Amino acid sequence: MTVPLAIDPALDPARIAPVFARMGRLHLPGVFDPAAAAEVGAAFGADVPWVKSWRTNGPSLDGSLQDFEGLTPELRADFDADMARAAQAGFCFRFDAWRLSDDIDAGRRRGGALAPLEAVHDFLNSERFLGFVRAVTGEPRCDYCDVMVSRYRPGDFLSVHDDDIVGKKRLFAYVLNFTPVWRADWGGVLNFLDEDGHVAEGDTPAFNALNLFRVPQAHAVTYVTPFAAGPRLSITGWVRTRQ
């Protein structure tokens, strides 16, 4: 990174905290210096080690993106039919992922053109970010973040869920958006649902914006349409505690 990552000083936690306390979520535009955000955004165009990540009726799975894209029309139709049936009844998803925390925890750093994405991982696990989250949320137990780089292309989605898994110790979810241009009618909208299942709020991907929200909270990423002009790009994960 030629420009260090830092939260925009105009984003004052003392002013933001009452909104988070009331809503349990925030959408913060312009979270990084524009030049730093541009470096991170450009790294999505490098040779990211994507895998295909999905869930239908069973556990979450990761597989070779090349194998997935090489499915015959018949096998793709079968996969899509299984996905549709499962999504009607439960929690399902499909998107491209790079599980960055897994790589870094295993001592694998790729550097080069991917270094800005790895720098985001380091920033999210620094006192600069964790202290900001503690100040905004009033939660002192924010110990670390796990980090995944994600890409949603046409046909990808994340159905309704609340992120609350026993033993994961997730306090908050976050999404850092790096999609250059997006329209809500292309799908890929982060929707928050109320107790009646209505959409209480929907955030369209916006470059250099941070979504932060309390776990558990019902939310979904809407189906990306065939006419979306590009992929939905983000860095996402959870703020977690070791306690």
C-alpha positions as CSV (number, residue, x, y, z in Angstrom):
1,M,0.0,0.0,0.0
2,T,1.4,3.4,-1.0
3,V,-1.3,5.1,1.0
4,P,-1.9,3.7,4.6
5,L,-5.3,2.5,5.5
6,A,-7.0,4.6,8.2
7,I,-10.6,5.3,9.1
8,D,-11.6,8.8,7.9
9,P,-11.2,11.1,10.9
10,A,-14.5,12.7,10.0
11,L,-16.2,9.5,11.1
12,D,-16.4,10.4,14.8
13,P,-17.4,7.4,17.0
14,A,-19.0,9.7,19.5
15,R,-21.5,10.9,16.9
16,I,-22.0,7.5,15.3
17,A,-22.5,5.5,18.5
18,P,-26.1,6.7,19.3
19,V,-27.2,5.6,15.8
20,F,-25.7,2.2,16.2
21,A,-27.3,1.9,19.7
22,R,-30.7,2.6,18.2
23,M,-30.5,0.7,15.0
24,G,-27.9,-2.1,15.6
25,R,-26.4,-1.3,12.2
26,L,-24.6,1.3,10.3
27,H,-23.7,2.2,6.7
28,L,-20.7,4.5,6.6
29,P,-19.6,5.9,3.2
30,G,-16.1,7.1,2.5
31,V,-14.5,5.0,5.3
32,F,-11.0,5.1,3.9
33,D,-8.9,7.7,2.1
34,P,-10.0,7.6,-1.5
35,A,-6.5,6.8,-2.8
36,A,-6.1,3.9,-0.3
37,A,-9.5,2.6,-1.3
38,A,-8.6,2.8,-5.0
39,E,-5.5,0.6,-4.3
40,V,-7.6,-2.0,-2.6
41,G,-10.2,-1.9,-5.3
42,A,-7.6,-2.3,-8.0
43,A,-6.3,-5.5,-6.3
44,F,-9.6,-7.2,-7.1
45,G,-8.5,-7.2,-10.7
46,A,-5.4,-9.2,-9.9
47,D,-5.2,-13.0,-9.8
48,V,-7.3,-13.5,-6.8
49,P,-7.4,-17.2,-5.8
50,W,-11.1,-17.6,-6.0
51,V,-13.0,-20.7,-5.0
52,K,-16.7,-21.3,-5.5
53,S,-18.5,-21.4,-2.2
54,W,-22.0,-22.7,-1.9
55,R,-24.6,-24.3,0.4
56,T,-27.7,-26.3,-0.6
57,N,-29.1,-29.0,1.7
58,G,-26.0,-29.9,3.5
59,P,-22.9,-28.2,5.0
60,S,-21.2,-25.2,3.4
61,L,-18.7,-26.3,0.7
62,D,-15.8,-24.8,-1.3
63,G,-14.8,-26.1,-4.7
64,S,-12.7,-25.4,-7.7
65,L,-14.0,-22.4,-9.6
66,Q,-12.5,-23.9,-12.8
67,D,-14.5,-27.1,-12.2
68,F,-17.6,-25.2,-11.4
69,E,-17.4,-23.1,-14.5
70,G,-16.6,-26.2,-16.6
71,L,-19.8,-28.0,-15.7
72,T,-21.8,-29.4,-18.6
73,P,-25.1,-27.7,-19.3
74,E,-26.9,-30.8,-17.8
75,L,-24.9,-30.8,-14.6
76,R,-25.3,-27.0,-14.3
77,A,-29.0,-27.4,-14.6
78,D,-29.1,-30.1,-12.0
79,F,-27.0,-27.9,-9.6
80,D,-29.3,-24.9,-10.2
81,A,-32.4,-27.0,-9.6
82,D,-30.9,-28.3,-6.3
83,M,-30.0,-24.8,-5.3
84,A,-33.5,-23.5,-6.1
85,R,-35.3,-26.2,-4.1
86,A,-33.0,-25.8,-1.1
87,A,-33.3,-22.0,-1.2
88,Q,-37.1,-22.2,-1.0
89,A,-36.9,-24.0,2.3
90,G,-33.7,-22.9,4.1
91,F,-30.4,-21.1,4.3
92,C,-28.4,-21.3,1.0
93,F,-25.8,-19.3,-0.8
94,R,-23.6,-19.2,-3.8
95,F,-20.7,-16.8,-4.5
96,D,-16.9,-16.7,-5.1
97,A,-14.6,-16.4,-2.1
98,W,-11.0,-16.1,-1.0
99,R,-10.8,-17.1,2.6
100,L,-8.0,-14.7,3.4
101,S,-7.9,-15.3,7.1
102,D,-7.3,-19.0,6.5
103,D,-4.3,-18.3,4.3
104,I,-2.8,-15.8,6.6
105,D,-3.3,-17.9,9.7
106,A,-1.5,-20.7,7.9
107,G,1.4,-18.4,7.1
108,R,0.6,-17.9,3.5
109,R,0.9,-14.4,2.1
110,R,0.8,-13.8,-1.6
111,G,2.0,-10.2,-1.7
112,G,2.5,-8.5,-5.0
113,A,-0.7,-7.3,-6.6
114,L,-2.7,-8.9,-3.8
115,A,-0.9,-7.1,-1.0
116,P,-3.5,-4.4,-0.7
117,L,-6.2,-7.1,0.2
118,E,-3.8,-8.6,2.7
119,A,-3.3,-5.1,4.1
120,V,-7.0,-4.8,4.7
121,H,-6.8,-8.0,6.8
122,D,-4.0,-6.5,8.9
123,F,-5.9,-3.3,9.3
124,L,-9.1,-5.0,10.4
125,N,-7.1,-6.8,13.1
126,S,-5.3,-3.7,14.3
127,E,-6.2,-1.6,17.3
128,R,-7.0,1.2,14.9
129,F,-10.1,-0.7,13.6
130,L,-11.0,-2.7,16.6
131,G,-10.8,0.4,18.8
132,F,-13.1,2.2,16.4
133,V,-15.6,-0.7,16.6
134,R,-15.5,-0.8,20.4
135,A,-16.1,3.0,20.5
136,V,-19.0,2.8,18.0
137,T,-20.7,-0.2,19.5
138,G,-19.9,0.1,23.2
139,E,-18.7,-3.5,23.1
140,P,-15.3,-4.0,24.9
141,R,-14.8,-7.6,23.8
142,C,-13.9,-7.0,20.1
143,D,-10.7,-9.1,19.9
144,Y,-10.2,-9.9,16.2
145,C,-11.8,-10.1,12.8
146,D,-11.9,-13.0,10.4
147,V,-11.7,-11.8,6.8
148,M,-13.0,-13.2,3.5
149,V,-12.8,-11.6,0.0
150,S,-16.0,-12.1,-1.9
151,R,-17.3,-11.7,-5.4
152,Y,-21.0,-12.1,-6.4
153,R,-21.7,-12.6,-10.1
154,P,-25.0,-13.2,-11.9
155,G,-26.8,-16.1,-10.2
156,D,-25.0,-15.6,-6.9
157,F,-26.9,-14.8,-3.7
158,L,-27.0,-15.2,0.1
159,S,-30.4,-16.1,1.5
160,V,-31.9,-15.0,4.8
161,H,-29.9,-15.8,8.0
162,D,-28.7,-14.2,11.2
163,D,-25.0,-15.2,11.5
164,D,-25.6,-16.6,15.0
165,I,-23.7,-19.9,15.2
166,V,-23.0,-21.5,18.6
167,G,-19.3,-21.4,19.4
168,K,-18.3,-18.9,16.8
169,K,-18.4,-16.0,19.2
170,R,-19.4,-13.5,16.6
171,L,-20.3,-10.0,17.9
172,F,-20.7,-8.0,14.7
173,A,-20.7,-8.6,11.0
174,Y,-19.0,-6.2,8.6
175,V,-18.9,-5.6,4.9
176,L,-16.3,-3.3,3.2
177,N,-17.6,-2.6,-0.3
178,F,-15.3,-2.2,-3.3
179,T,-17.7,-2.4,-6.2
180,P,-17.0,0.6,-8.5
181,V,-20.5,1.1,-9.9
182,W,-23.7,-0.6,-8.9
183,R,-27.5,-0.3,-9.3
184,A,-30.0,-1.7,-6.9
185,D,-31.9,-3.4,-9.7
186,W,-28.9,-5.5,-10.5
187,G,-29.4,-7.3,-7.2
188,G,-26.6,-7.8,-4.7
189,V,-28.4,-5.5,-2.2
190,L,-27.7,-6.1,1.6
191,N,-31.3,-6.3,3.0
192,F,-32.1,-6.2,6.7
193,L,-35.5,-7.8,7.6
194,D,-37.8,-6.9,10.5
195,E,-39.7,-9.3,12.7
196,D,-42.6,-9.5,10.1
197,G,-40.2,-10.5,7.3
198,H,-40.4,-7.1,5.6
199,V,-37.3,-5.3,4.3
200,A,-36.5,-2.7,7.0
201,E,-33.4,-1.4,5.2
202,G,-31.5,-2.2,2.0
203,D,-28.0,-1.0,1.3
204,T,-26.8,-1.0,-2.3
205,P,-23.1,-1.7,-2.7
206,A,-21.2,1.6,-2.7
207,F,-17.5,1.9,-3.3
208,N,-15.5,2.5,-0.1
209,A,-18.4,2.1,2.3
210,L,-18.6,0.1,5.5
211,N,-21.6,-1.9,6.7
212,L,-21.4,-2.9,10.4
213,F,-24.2,-4.7,12.2
214,R,-24.9,-6.5,15.3
215,V,-25.2,-10.4,15.4
216,P,-27.8,-11.8,15.4
217,Q,-29.7,-9.9,12.8
218,A,-31.8,-11.2,9.9
219,H,-30.3,-10.2,6.6
220,A,-29.7,-11.4,3.0
221,V,-27.9,-10.5,-0.2
222,T,-30.3,-10.4,-3.1
223,Y,-29.9,-12.5,-6.2
224,V,-27.5,-10.9,-8.7
225,T,-29.3,-10.5,-12.0
226,P,-28.1,-11.7,-15.4
227,F,-27.9,-8.1,-16.6
228,A,-25.6,-6.9,-13.8
229,A,-22.8,-5.0,-15.5
230,G,-20.0,-6.4,-13.3
231,P,-19.4,-8.3,-10.1
232,R,-20.3,-7.2,-6.6
233,L,-16.9,-7.0,-4.8
234,S,-16.4,-6.8,-1.0
235,I,-14.3,-7.8,2.0
236,T,-16.5,-9.3,4.7
237,G,-16.5,-11.2,7.9
238,W,-17.1,-10.9,11.6
239,V,-15.8,-9.1,14.6
240,R,-15.3,-11.8,17.2
241,T,-14.3,-12.3,20.8
242,R,-12.1,-15.0,22.3
243,Q,-13.9,-14.8,25.6
